[in-house]
Amino acid sequence: MKKLNWGIIGLGAIAHKFSEAFAQTTNSTLLACASNNSQKLESFKKQFFIEDKFAFKNYEDLINCKEVDIVYIALPNSLHFYWIKECIKNNKNTLVEKPATLNYVEAKSVKKILNNKNIFFGEAFMYRYHPQIDYIIELIKNNIVGNLISMDSSFGENILTKKKFIFFEKKKKIKENDRRFNKKLGGGCILDLGCYPTSFSLLINSLINKTDFSHFKLSNILKNVGETGVDIHSSADLLFKNGFKSKVEASFQKNIGHKSTVKGNIGEIIINNTWNGNNKVIVKKKGNNEFKNFDNSKSLYYYQIEKISENILNGNKKVKYPGMNFDETLLNMKIIDEWVNA
């Protein structure tokens, strides 16, 4: 069986989580990695059994490697745009970690250079590939909760303090190189986490018949800015032209969890862990509750890698629904841009 060869540039925490999933995939191989940090490169190479000749000390060499079929960009947010362009220039299939770019202007530029290129390009919203999302889409399409009215969706946890004793919390020291709190590296809870609830809002709203979800309005924006100048907690109401409303919330300051609730006129769907798919989905309707659990034996990233690899191996260079297509990436960046700069 032919397998798709993946290469990764940037070897931080997300690259490790992503790479662990290759042990479960059937149609793909982690062939190559690249880092400008020699210690990270050596450690990663050994952990994931990558041959010396495919462990590159610079990103360009990996992108130019003919044996690599697709590049996963797992670099800090501020570096995405440049390396996306390098991959496209070299006609290399590309999956970039979210958010795809720092802002809407960069996203529009990517769309322009992607024109007439026969390559796969996707934004790595891994939750979109989990069976949980297929289940939710079917519930809505089958009118289980009726006509959609609104939703709320959150992603966040307190990473600013830690428990010292039972009743006391101590403020954590923010490391200088922590990209989450560095404005120049594209830090802030909205860019890092808020892009998930907004992207999920786009998916749910797209299921409303005859909807034009390209027009939106943000209101009731609340924002806390931390000592490094980035947003550490924020919420907003996202109102679409068709009347559908989504309350979105992101935080580095509060344990708001990963929950989403989609409300229809005859019921609601409660997704306890929207982004990892490892908890119950509850359907509430006329006082009756139905529960659905999902198999958690496979890595969250397994589904993303397996489905994208299958796509490309079958000669399909378009993102397969319900993956994040580029029009959604573009619109999501427009929403994020307005939220960040409000």
C-alpha positions in Angstrom: 0.0 0.0 0.0 1.4 3.4 -1.0 1.8 5.8 1.9 2.1 9.6 2.0 5.4 10.9 3.3 5.1 13.8 5.8 7.7 16.3 6.9 7.5 18.6 9.9 9.1 22.0 10.3 9.1 23.3 13.9 9.5 20.7 16.6 7.7 22.2 19.6 5.0 20.5 21.8 2.3 20.4 19.1 4.7 18.7 16.6 5.3 15.9 19.2 1.6 15.4 19.8 1.0 15.3 16.0 3.8 12.9 15.4 2.7 10.4 18.0 -0.3 9.7 15.8 1.7 8.2 13.0 2.0 5.0 15.0 -1.7 4.5 14.4 -2.1 5.6 10.8 -2.3 3.1 7.9 -1.6 5.4 4.9 1.1 7.8 6.0 4.6 7.9 7.3 6.6 10.6 9.2 9.6 10.7 7.0 11.3 14.0 7.8 11.7 16.8 10.3 13.5 20.1 10.4 14.7 22.5 13.2 17.3 25.2 13.6 17.8 23.9 17.2 20.3 21.0 17.0 19.3 19.6 20.4 15.6 19.5 19.5 16.4 18.0 16.1 18.5 15.2 17.6 15.9 14.3 20.3 13.0 14.4 17.8 14.8 12.3 15.3 15.6 9.6 17.8 12.1 9.6 19.4 10.3 9.1 16.0 12.9 7.0 14.3 13.7 9.4 11.5 16.7 8.6 9.4 19.7 11.0 9.6 19.4 12.0 6.0 15.8 13.2 6.6 16.6 15.2 9.8 17.3 18.7 8.4 19.0 21.6 10.1 17.0 24.2 8.1 13.5 24.3 6.8 14.4 25.0 3.2 16.1 21.6 2.8 13.0 19.8 4.0 10.7 21.7 1.7 12.9 20.9 -1.2 13.2 17.2 -0.4 11.6 15.3 -3.2 10.7 12.4 -1.0 8.5 14.6 1.2 4.9 14.7 -0.1 3.4 17.1 2.4 4.8 19.6 4.9 3.2 20.3 8.3 4.1 23.7 9.5 4.2 23.6 13.3 6.1 26.9 13.9 5.0 29.9 16.0 2.1 31.9 14.5 4.3 34.7 13.3 6.3 32.4 11.1 3.4 30.7 9.3 2.9 33.2 6.5 6.5 33.2 5.3 6.8 29.4 5.3 3.4 28.9 3.7 4.7 31.0 0.8 7.9 29.0 0.6 5.9 25.7 0.5 3.5 27.1 -2.2 6.5 28.4 -4.2 7.9 24.9 -4.2 4.6 23.3 -5.1 4.5 21.4 -1.9 1.3 20.1 -0.3 0.9 22.0 3.0 -0.9 21.7 6.3 -0.3 24.7 8.6 -1.1 24.8 12.3 -3.9 27.1 13.3 -4.2 30.1 13.0 -3.0 29.9 9.4 -1.8 33.5 9.4 -1.6 36.4 11.8 -4.3 38.4 10.1 -6.7 38.8 7.3 -4.3 40.6 5.0 -1.8 37.7 5.1 -4.7 35.2 4.5 -5.8 37.1 1.4 -2.2 37.1 0.1 -2.1 33.3 0.6 -5.3 32.9 -1.4 -3.8 34.9 -4.2 -0.6 32.9 -4.5 -2.6 29.6 -4.2 -4.5 30.4 -7.4 -3.7 28.0 -10.2 -1.6 25.8 -7.9 -2.5 22.1 -7.9 -1.5 21.5 -4.3 -3.3 20.6 -1.1 -3.5 23.5 1.4 -5.2 23.1 4.8 -5.4 24.7 8.2 -5.0 22.2 11.0 -8.2 22.4 12.9 -7.9 18.7 14.0 -11.3 18.6 15.7 -13.0 18.9 12.3 -11.8 15.4 11.3 -13.0 13.6 14.5 -16.1 11.3 14.2 -17.8 13.5 16.8 -18.2 16.3 14.2 -19.7 14.0 11.6 -22.2 12.9 14.3 -23.2 16.5 15.1 -23.6 17.4 11.5 -25.9 14.5 10.9 -28.0 15.5 14.0 -28.5 19.0 12.6 -29.1 17.8 9.0 -31.7 15.4 10.3 -33.5 18.3 12.1 -33.1 16.6 15.5 -33.1 19.9 17.4 -35.1 21.8 14.8 -34.2 25.1 13.2 -30.9 26.5 14.5 -31.1 29.6 16.6 -27.8 30.2 18.4 -24.8 28.6 20.0 -22.0 29.3 22.5 -18.5 27.9 22.3 -15.5 28.2 24.6 -11.9 27.2 24.8 -9.6 28.1 27.7 -7.9 27.3 30.9 -6.0 29.1 33.6 -2.4 28.9 32.7 -1.4 32.1 34.6 -1.6 30.8 38.2 -0.9 27.5 40.0 -2.2 26.2 43.3 0.4 26.7 46.1 -1.7 25.3 48.9 -5.4 24.2 49.1 -6.7 27.8 49.4 -4.0 29.8 47.7 -2.8 30.4 44.2 0.5 31.6 43.0 1.1 33.6 39.8 3.2 31.7 37.3 6.3 33.3 35.9 5.9 33.9 32.1 8.9 32.7 30.2 10.3 35.3 27.7 10.2 32.8 24.8 6.6 31.6 25.5 4.9 32.4 22.2 1.4 32.5 23.8 2.3 35.7 25.7 4.6 37.3 23.0 2.8 39.8 20.8 5.5 39.6 18.1 5.1 35.8 17.9 1.3 36.1 17.4 0.4 35.5 21.0 -2.9 36.1 22.8 -5.8 33.8 23.7 -7.9 35.0 20.8 -5.4 34.0 18.1 -4.3 30.9 19.9 -7.6 29.5 21.2 -10.4 31.8 20.1 -10.0 30.7 16.5 -11.5 27.4 17.5 -14.9 28.6 18.6 -15.1 31.0 15.7 -14.3 28.2 13.2 -16.8 25.9 14.8 -19.4 28.7 14.6 -18.8 28.9 10.8 -19.3 25.2 10.5 -22.5 25.1 12.4 -23.9 28.2 10.7 -23.1 26.8 7.2 -25.7 24.0 8.0 -28.5 26.5 7.9 -30.2 26.4 4.4 -29.7 29.3 2.1 -27.4 31.1 4.5 -24.9 33.7 3.6 -22.5 33.5 6.4 -19.8 35.7 4.9 -21.5 38.8 6.5 -21.1 39.0 10.3 -21.0 41.5 13.1 -19.1 41.3 16.4 -20.7 42.9 19.5 -20.5 42.8 23.3 -16.7 42.3 23.2 -15.1 41.9 26.6 -11.3 41.7 26.8 -8.6 41.5 29.5 -5.1 42.3 28.5 -2.2 40.9 30.4 1.1 42.4 31.5 2.9 41.4 28.2 0.3 43.3 26.1 -1.7 40.3 24.7 -5.3 39.4 25.4 -5.6 36.8 28.2 -9.4 36.5 28.3 -12.0 37.6 25.9 -15.6 36.9 24.8 -17.8 38.3 22.0 -21.1 37.8 20.3 -20.8 36.8 16.7 -24.0 37.7 14.8 -24.5 36.5 11.2 -26.7 38.1 8.6 -29.2 35.3 8.7 -29.9 36.0 12.4 -27.8 33.1 13.8 -25.8 34.1 16.9 -22.8 32.5 18.5 -21.2 33.6 21.7 -17.5 32.8 21.6 -15.0 32.9 24.5 -11.3 32.2 24.9 -9.0 32.4 27.9 -5.6 31.9 29.4 -7.0 33.2 32.7 -10.0 31.1 33.5 -10.9 27.4 33.3 -13.8 27.8 30.9 -13.2 24.4 29.3 -14.0 23.1 25.8 -17.7 23.1 25.8 -20.1 24.1 23.0 -23.9 24.2 23.0 -25.9 24.4 19.8 -29.5 25.5 20.3 -32.5 24.8 18.0 -36.1 25.6 18.4 -37.0 22.1 19.7 -33.8 21.0 21.4 -30.1 21.5 21.9 -26.8 19.6 21.4 -24.3 19.8 24.3 -20.7 19.0 23.3 -18.7 18.6 26.4 -15.3 18.5 24.7 -15.6 20.1 21.3 -11.9 20.1 20.4 -10.8 16.6 21.6 -13.9 14.5 21.2 -13.3 12.5 24.3 -16.4 13.1 26.3 -20.2 12.8 26.0 -22.3 14.5 23.4 -25.8 15.2 24.9 -28.9 15.8 22.9 -31.7 17.5 25.0 -35.2 17.4 23.5 -38.5 17.8 25.3 -37.1 16.8 28.6 -35.4 13.7 27.2 -31.6 13.3 27.2 -29.7 11.1 24.7 -26.0 10.4 25.1 -23.3 9.5 22.6 -19.8 8.4 23.5 -16.9 8.1 21.1 -14.0 5.6 20.9 -10.9 7.3 22.4 -8.4 4.6 21.5 -7.0 6.6 18.6 -5.1 9.9 18.8 -7.0 13.0 18.0 -4.5 13.8 15.3 -4.8 10.3 13.7 -8.1 11.3 12.1 -6.6 14.4 10.6 -3.5 12.7 9.2 -5.4 9.7 7.9 -8.1 11.6 6.1 -5.8 14.2 4.6 -3.4 11.5 3.4 -6.3 9.5 1.9 -7.4 12.7 0.1 -4.0 13.4 -1.5 -3.3 9.7 -2.3 -6.6 9.6 -4.2 -5.5 12.6 -6.3 -7.8 15.1 -4.5 -6.1 18.4 -3.7 -9.1 20.0 -2.1 -9.9 19.9 1.6 -12.6 17.4 2.1 -15.7 18.4 4.1 -16.0 19.0 7.0 -12.3 20.0 7.0 -11.5 23.7 7.0 -11.5 24.9 3.4 -9.7 28.1 2.4 -12.8 30.2 2.1 -13.5 29.4 5.7 -9.9 30.1 6.7 -10.2 33.5 5.1 -13.5 34.3 6.8 -12.3 33.0 10.1 -9.2 35.2 9.9 -11.4 38.2 9.2 -13.5 37.5 12.3 -10.4 36.9 14.4 -8.8 40.1 13.1 -11.8 42.2 14.1 -12.0 40.5 17.5 -8.3 41.0 18.3 -8.3 44.6 17.2 -11.6 45.7 18.8 
